[in-house]
């Protein structure tokens, strides 16, 4: 490859960061100091109780040309309440110094949702940790999007958006022909629409199944919902 184009690729590549993401055992040692013999978990005292944490997400965040942080989420199971599994989730920033990763920030909170995380640009110079989370409990399935803006002070919650909801699997199949159908089934896809705004708009394409009486058949309907940042958090435009 021509040296000019190789250099250009490195300069504009963005995610091509020099650091290599460390193994979970090194991350846990940096956060909790002592780790368990399986090298995949660590015990930590939170509010007078000991919980076992493991790494569920890790990704490099290029804060600036001179600074790169490792964003880590660790999780410890708590209990089951009405079918929802509660966890302790800890969001951490790690920074590499002299070939060692040091924890410079950590915050733990209780949450009943589990899911997948990813980093995404949500505005000009704005980065967020997105949690695409789901849960089954109280006779329904639900999926939601958690939006946490990343700053030097930590991860601040700036949005909670419902994506999917369905109670179909928990409802009997026997209905009278003239009986209203109790099934609710909503599915959504989402995207942050890039623009010149400080915070990009969040647009949902939502599909809902409209059932006839007796739940004999349904008609899919589709609509778009727009969430904008109001200076504090994302809210639905009505």
N, C-alpha and C positions, 0 to 999 in steps of 0.2 A: 504493500500500500504506500502511495506517495506520502512523504513525511508531512507535507502541508496539510493534506486531508486528515491524516492521523491526528495531528495536533489540533485541528479544528474540531474533530469528533470529541476529543477529550475535553476541550474547552466548553462545548455546548451540550455535552451529554447529560449534565445534571445529575442523574442517579448514579453515574459511574464514579463513586466515591472511593478514595484510596483505602480506607479502612475495611477490614474484613469483619463480618459479624461474628462475635465469639460464640463458643459452645455454651449451652444452657448452664453447665456446671460453673463456668467462670462468671456468668451473669449472676447466678444465685449467690456465689461467694461474695461478689461485689456488693450485693444488696443486703444479704442476711448474715454474712461472715461465715457461719457454719452451715454445712449442707449435710443431707442424709447420705447413707451408704450407697443408695441407688444412683447418686450424683444427678438426679433429675428433680429433686424436691428439697425443700428446706422448711424447718419448723420455726415459727415466729410467734411471739406473744403479742396479741392484740386485745386490748381491754380485758386483761387478766386471764385470757384463755390462750392456749397454744393451738395454732392452726398450721396445716401443711400446705405450703405454696409451691406451685410449679409455673414454668414459663408457658404462656399461651400465645404470646405475640412478641416479635422483635423486628425492628426495621430502622435503618439509618435515616436520619433527618438532616439534610444539608441546610443548616440555619443561615449560613452566609459563606462567602468564599473562604473565610478563615476558620469557621467553626462547624463541626459536624457532631451531632449527638445521636446516641442510640436510644430509641424509644422502646420501652419494654412494658408489657402487661403481664403480671403474675396473678394467679387465682388460687383460692383455697375454698373448698366446699363448706357451707355452713349447715343448712338443714332444708327440709322440704315443707312447704306451707301451701295447702290447698292445691297441690300438684305443681307448684312453682318451686324450682330449685334455687335457693338463695346462696350467694357466694360473696367472698371478700375479693374484690379486685383492686390491685395496686398498680398505679401508673408511675413509672420511673424514668428518669433521664440518667444516662450513663455517658461519661466523657473519657476518651482515651488520653492518657498522660504518661509519658515515658514507658510506652508499650503495656500499660496497665489500665484497665477500665475501672473508673471510680464513679460511685453513685453520687450525683450532685442534687438529686431531688426525688422524693417518693411521697405518694399520697394514697391512702387506703380508704375504700368506701364499700358499703354493703350494696348489693344489687341482685335482683332475682333473674336477670336476663343473661343468657349465654349466647355467644355467637362469634362471628369473625370480625377482625379488625383490619383496618388499612389506613395509611396516610393519604391525604388528598388536599390539593390546593383548593381553597374555597374563596379566594379573592386575591387582590394585588398584595403580595407579600404575606398572605394569610394561609396558614397550614392547620389542618384539623385531623384529629384521630376519629375515624368513623367506626362505630360499632353497629354492625348489621346483626341484630340480636333477635332470637326467637324463644318462645316458651309455650308450654302446654299445661294448662291448669284451669280450674273452674269451668270445665266442660267446653273449652274452646282452644283454638290455636291462635297465637298472635305473633307478629313479627314487626319490629320497629327499628328506627334508625336513631342512634345516639350520636350527637355531634359535639365534640370537645375541641375547642380551639387551643392550639399549643402556643404558649408564650414562654418567656424566660422564667416566669413565676409558676408555671405548671400548666395543667390541663383544665380549662374552664368550660363548664357545660353551657352551650349556647343553643341547644335545640334537641327536642324529642319529637319525632315524627312517626305516626303510625303508618305502617306499610300494608300488612296483610292481617286479615281476621277471618276465621272460619269456625263455625260450630257444627258443620255438616256431619262430621264423623261421630258426634255425640248425640245425635237426634234419631229417634225411631223412624223407620221407613213406612210406618202405617199411619196414613192420614185419610180423613174424609175428603171427598172431592171439593166440597165447598168450604173447607177449613183453611184459614190463613196459614201460609207456610212460614214456620219459624226459622228457616235456614238463612243465615247471613254468610255470604262468601265474597270477600273483597281481596283483590291482589294488586300489587303496585310495583312499578319499576321507577327508578329515580335517576336524576342526573343534575349536576351543578353546571349551569349554563355560563360559559366564560363570557365576560363582558368587561367594560371599563369601570364597573362598580367596585367599591371597596370590598364588598362581599357579594359573591355571585348568587344569583337566584337559584333556589332549589325547586326543580320541576318534577312532579309526580305524574305518571300516566297510570291512572287507576281504572281497573276493570272490576265490575260488580255483576254477579249473577242474580238477575231478578226472577224469582220463582213464581209460578202461577199457584192458584189455590190448590191445595192437596199435594203440592210439591211434585206434580206430574212432569213438569218441564220448566225450563228456565231460558231467559234471553239475556245474553251478555250485553252490558252497556259500558261505555268508555268515556272518561273525562280527564281533563288535566287540572291539577291543583298546583298553585304557585306559592312558595314560601319565600319571603324576603326577610333580610336582617333589619330589624327596627332600631338598631343602635345598641341593643342589648343581646337579643337572641333572634332566632328564626321563628316567624309567626306566619300563619296562613293568611293570604290575601283574600278578603271576603268581598 
